[in-house]
Amino acid sequence: MGTPSMLFSESPEDPFALGHGATAVLDDQGTVVGWSVRAQELLGYSAKEVIGRAWRELLVDTRDLPVARSVVVNAMRSGGWFGVLPVRHRDGRRVEMGFRARAITRDGDGQEWVLVGAPAAEVIAWQRDRALLDGLYRRSPVGLVTYGPDRKVLRVNRAIAKASGVPVDAPVGHHPRDFMVQDDAARADERVRHVLETGEPLIFTEQSARAAHEPGRERIVSVSAFRMEDPSGRVLGVAETIEDVTDRHRAQRRLALLNEASARVGNSLDVIRTARELAEVAVDGLADLCSVDLMKPVTLGDEPPPGVTGPLLRVALSPPERRVPYHEGEVVPILPESAQARCLDERRTILDRQLTLRPEWYVMDRRRIEVASGLGVHSLIAVPLVARGLILGVVSLWRSRHSEPFEDDDAAVAQEISSRAAVCIDNARRFTQQQNAALTLQRSLLPSAATDLPAVEVACRYLPASGEPGIGGDWFDVIPLSGARVALVVGDVVGHGIHAAASMGRLRAAVRTLASLDLEPDEVMARLDDLVSLLAAEVEANAHGNGSADEQVLGATCLYAVYDPVSRHCSLARAGHPAPLLSTPDGEVTVLDPPAGPPLGLGGLPFETYDLDLPEGSLLALYTNGLLEARSGDIDAALESLRTCLSAVGDPLDHTCHAVIEALLPVGHVPADDIALLIARTRVLPPENVASWELPLEATSAARARELTTAQLTEWGLEELAFTTELVASELVTNTYRYAEGPVTLRLIRTQTLICEVSDTSHTSPHLRRAQSTDEGGRGLFLVAQLTERWGTRYTHDGKTVWTEQPLPPTAGDEKPPEAD
C-alpha cells in the first residue's frame, strides 16, 4: 500500500501536521473505515459512531453532495485534493473544515482515500502565513536575507538577487566577504554577529553594501535585523530586511552638500581662497578631482572683458594631484573643441558621462596626455562661473577609477554650487578692486620715511589690513621743523576703505600745515580736534542732503611728538592714541604715560603736553593699536613682546622693526586692522655745531651780531656764507630792537643747512611787506627772504623765534656732518 506521509507536514505549526490534524479513511464506496482520536475531538463523533457510515452523512445537508462528489472525482483523477467543506458536528452545529485528500492503492485492485482535516480558520491562517512567506521571497520589493548560526547565508529573496545582479542561489552557504567589498562585508558580518549574540534587533541602520563584482557602484542599504528562535528558544539564525536607499541617500547627500557649500564657500573676500573653498567642497561630496580656472583679470580684481579672451589661470586644484597636466598658478589654454570651451561659449553646464581622454580637452603635449591618462578619469562636468552676466571662469569636476559616472542630478548640484560660488568670487573680485584702489590712494598719501635727519634716525613699517573690513586710515609721518627739530606723528582714522584713506590724507595734510606753524603739541591736537568736528558736520549735512548716510570717517586718534636735538627735549601730546614706548641706551624699556586726551572729534575737551628729556641714542616707538591686537588681542602680552624687541637698542633700526613685526604678527597672517609702526633713535648735535649769544636790547646789538656771526662762520669754515648770514642776523636783531622787548638771543646751528635764529620775548609776528620807493624802511624781511632758502617764526611760552635756513656750500656739503657720526 502507498504511504500517506505526503499528506502530513513536518512543521509543527502546520494544521495538517501529524498528530495535529483529524484523520479519516474512506473505502472506494465512500464508507468510513478509519477515524482518529483528533477527529473525535473536533467533530464529537467516536469511532464506533462513524465507522461503517457513508461519509456524506457527516455533511451539513445534501446541497454539499455535488461538492463532495467533486472531491472524490478529483481525488481519483489527480491523486489528491485540497479544499474547505462544512461538516455537521455531533451536537448539530456547522463546522467549517479544511481537508487534504489523497487516493491510496492497496495491494491488489482496491483503493482508499485518506482525509486529513483541520478547522478552516486554522487552515486559512496557515495558508495566509505561507502566502506571506512565499511573497517575501518571491514578490516582495524589500530584500530579505536569512543567516544561520554560523553567519552563512541560508536564503535570499528575489529582490536581493535583482538589486545585486547575482543569482538567488549564489550567496547561499557563503559569508558576506565572499560576495561583498571587504570593508562593507566586515561591517555586515559584525552586524549579524551582534544580533546573534545579544538578540537586540537593529532597525533601519544605513550602511554601504557594494558588491564585489561592482566595487565602483555605490549602494547604500537600510537594514533591519532580528534573531530567529524556535519555541524552545534555540537560536536558528538572523533574518534581515534590506531596502536599497541609494537614491535617497544621494539626494540627502546632495542637499547636505548644497548646505555645506553655503557655509564653507565665500567666507573671505579673497578670490583665490574662495576658489579653493569651492574646489574643496566639490571634492568632499561630489567629485574625485576638481579644478577652478579663472580669467586673469578676475584674479587681479579687475573687471573681466566681455566673452572669453585668451587662456585661463588655474587658481585651485583639489586634491593637489601631481599627475594633473596643469597645476595651480599655471596658464591653461583651451581649444574650441574642449568641453570647457563649449561650456563657456554656450554658458551652460556640460555633462560628459562616459569620457574618453582626448587631446582637445586642453592643449597638451604628448607627455602631459600620457600623465593624465594614468588618472583613469571617465566622467566630466564643466560648469561656467557667471556673475552679473560676466564670465569669470570655469569649474571642472572629474570622477575616476571605480567611481560611478556623473548623473543629471550631479550636474544640477554642481551648477547650483558653482552659481553661488561665482557670486562670492565676483564679490571678492570687486572687494579686491576697491581694496587696491584704497591701498593705492593710501600709499600715495603716506610719506617715504626720511632717515637722514639731524635729530633722529627713523625706520617704519606699514601693513595694510586685508579681509572684509578693508584697509584702514592708519598713517605715520616724519616732519622736519625749524631749529633742526623733528615732529613724529602716528594716527589712526576710524573706519576702513577709501573714505578712511581719504580722511587720513586730509588729517595728514592738516598735521603738516600745523607743524609748519611750529605750534605746541597740545595746540596741534586742539586744532585737529576742531578739524575732525568740522568733517563730521559735513558728513551729517551731506547725509541729510542726499537722503542716505555717507560711509565717511567721523573720528580719529593721534600722537604728535616734537624732539629737539640741541636740548634733547621731547614734548608730545596724544588724542586717545596708544602710549609710546621709550628704550634708553641702557636697555631699559618703559611705557610713557602722557595724558591720554580724548579722541579727535569729540570737541571741547582739553589736551595736555607731556615733556621729557631723552638721552642720546634713545629709541622712541610710536604705533597704532593694530600692532598690539594682531596676534591674539592680548594687549599685555603684545606690550611685553614689544618691550623685548626694543631692549636691543644697539641693533639697526630696520632690524628692530622687522623683529617687532615678526614677534607680534603670526607668520603668514594678514592683519585684520592696519599696522603703522615708527621707531626713532634720537641724536644730539655736538656742542661745537651750536653757537648761542645773548645780546642787549640796544642799537649796537646789530653790529655785535654781525661780528659774532662772521667769527663763528670763519671757525666753521663757512666764509662763503659770512656776508649773507651777517646781513640776515643784523636785520633780525634790528627788528627785535625796534619792535620787541627784553633780551635778544642769537643762535647759529650747523647741520645739513646753516640755521640762524633770533629770539625775543615779544609775541608780535613780523610781516613781510612791499616797501614803496619813498619808504626809508620795510625792506629788511624782504632781503632776508631773498637771501635764505626758508624762513619763519615759531612761538613759545616766553616769546617768539625768527629763523632762517641756508644751504651749505657744495664743498662743505660734501663732508659728512658731525651730527651723523
Salt bridges, closest charged atoms under 4 A:
GLU41 OE1 - ARG38 NH1 3.08
GLU49 OE2 - ARG90 NH2 2.84
GLU57 OE1 - ARG53 NE 2.93
ASP61 OD2 - ARG63 NH2 2.93
ASP91 OD1 - HIS89 ND1 2.88
ASP91 OD2 - ARG93 NE 2.95
GLU96 OE2 - ARG94 NE 3.00
GLU112 OE1 - ARG106 NH2 2.12
GLU122 OE1 - HIS20 NE2 3.45
ASP134 OD1 - ARG138 NE 2.62
ASP134 OD2 - ARG139 NH2 2.93
ASP178 OD2 - HIS174 ND1 3.46
ASP184 OD1 - ARG187 NH2 2.59
ASP184 OD2 - ARG210 NE 2.85
ASP189 OD1 - ARG151 NE 3.02
GLU190 OE2 - ARG193 NH2 2.25
GLU197 OE1 - ARG193 NH1 2.38
GLU200 OE1 - HIS194 NE2 3.38
GLU206 OE2 - ARG248 NH2 2.74
GLU214 OE1 - HIS213 NE2 3.85
GLU214 OE1 - ARG217 NH1 3.35
GLU218 OE1 - ARG250 NE 2.99
GLU218 OE2 - ARG253 NH1 2.57
GLU229 OE2 - ARG227 NH2 2.93
ASP230 OD2 - ARG234 NE 3.09
GLU240 OE2 - ARG191 NE 2.79
ASP244 OD2 - ARG219 NE 3.67
GLU260 OE2 - ARG264 NH1 2.47
GLU277 OE2 - ARG273 NE 3.63
ASP284 OD2 - ARG264 NH1 2.67
ASP293 OD1 - ARG314 NE 2.80
GLU303 OE2 - ARG388 NH2 3.53
GLU303 OE1 - ARG429 NH2 3.14
GLU321 OE2 - ARG323 NE 2.92
GLU328 OE1 - ARG276 NH2 3.04
GLU346 OE1 - ARG348 NE 2.41
GLU360 OE2 - ARG358 NE 3.05
GLU404 OE2 - ARG250 NH2 2.69
GLU407 OE2 - ARG250 NH1 2.79
GLU407 OE1 - ARG254 NH2 3.26
ASP408 OD1 - ARG353 NH2 2.30
ASP409 OD2 - ARG254 NH1 3.64
ASP410 OD1 - ARG254 NH2 3.09
ASP410 OD2 - ARG399 NH1 3.52
GLU416 OE2 - ARG420 NE 2.99
ASP426 OD2 - ARG388 NE 2.75
ASP426 OD1 - ARG429 NE 3.13
GLU457 OE1 - ARG681 NH1 3.27
ASP477 OD2 - ARG508 NE 3.07
ASP477 OD2 - ARG512 NE 2.92
ASP518 OD1 - ARG485 NH2 2.44
GLU523 OE2 - ARG527 NE 2.87
GLU538 OE1 - ARG506 NH2 3.77
GLU540 OE2 - HIS544 NE2 3.89
ASP550 OD1 - HIS499 NE2 3.71
ASP611 OD1 - HIS569 NE2 3.04
ASP613 OD1 - HIS569 ND1 3.18
ASP654 OD1 - ARG461 NH1 3.15
GLU662 OE2 - HIS658 NE2 3.99
ASP673 OD1 - HIS496 NE2 3.49
GLU707 OE1 - ARG704 NH1 3.55
GLU757 OE1 - ARG747 NH2 2.72
GLU757 OE2 - ARG794 NH2 3.00
ASP760 OD1 - LYS800 NZ 2.94
GLU805 OE2 - ARG790 NH2 2.97
